[in-house]
């Protein structure tokens, strides 16, 4: 499976943006998919994740209530709908995957994901 993220851009504070991550390959529906971000000078951080069937979602506290992760296994795509964007949301956003059917409570981290796409830049102006 290979991942390709897109949809980043420049948006004003308070605006919305939807990121997409398209996966090639047949095994997409056995992967937990996640989004991470990395701002300049900072470490990459977890943003959101979804279980293999979308039945369980996970969010960083900083984006809860503003961001929504979803997936369409028929299209091999995972989405990140971002609303009420803030300048501090500016970062390069990466999608990532790990083969797992786990859907319980868990604090996902970068170390859990072995498959990464290239990043897409999101810039939120104040």
Beta strands, then each sheet from edge to edge (+ up, - down):
strand 1: 2-6
strand 2: 9-12
strand 3: 17-24
strand 4: 31-38
strand 5: 45-50
strand 6: 57-59
strand 7: 67-72
strand 8: 77-82
strand 9: 91-99
strand 10: 115-116
strand 11: 120-125
sheet 1: 1+ 3- 8+ 7-
sheet 2: 2+ 11+ 9- 4+ 5- 6+
sheet 3: 2+ 11+ 9- 10+
end
